[in-house]
Amino acid sequence: MTSTFLRAALALAAPLLLATAAHATPPPADPIVNGSFEAGYLDGWTNGGAFKWNGGYALDGSYVAVFGGNNQSLGQSFSDTAGRHLTLSYWLKQLSSTTSSFETRWNGAVLAGSALTTNGSGYSGATGTWVRYQLQVVTTGADSLLFKANAGNFIGLDAVSLSPTSAVPEPASWAMLAAGGLLLPLVKRRRKA
């Protein structure tokens, strides 16, 4: 009797699991184009004075975007799905020992934790060291990202990306958890019999 009940429960749970798994949508691709600056000459970016450099300084690949003066910028605009929580990740490297500042803007607003000023000792305390920054953003459907620098000399930017940060399980994960929870007492009962 227990094995018949177990088979029936599995027969009912299987379509539910398959249906929710079929409706689970994979996360959209990273909307950042050419985040490692390897394609063309800063292809995909709106350039306000930055330049691409292959001087052995790149963190990822062969090239790095470099800010080398005052009031320079590099940005992208893109369409996406509104309401997504994403992590913006990028790496900075101060390439010289002069005072400089850097900030990151999302839809025109400076992101908390992105406004940096250095007296020439580097953002990590040492000139020439790559430092990773990760900032949280929420999409609106039509977003813009802008890096802005006032560099006394040179600041390197590399490996720019956006990735999902949602800690909420997908519906398929909830369904599998619920089905497992429902089947656990049945297995336990069967072991007792």
Summary of the structure (lengths in Angstrom):
residues: 193
radius of gyration: 24.4
end to end distance: 10.3
largest distance: 79.8
contacts: 563
relative contact order: 0.23
helix: 23%
strand: 36%
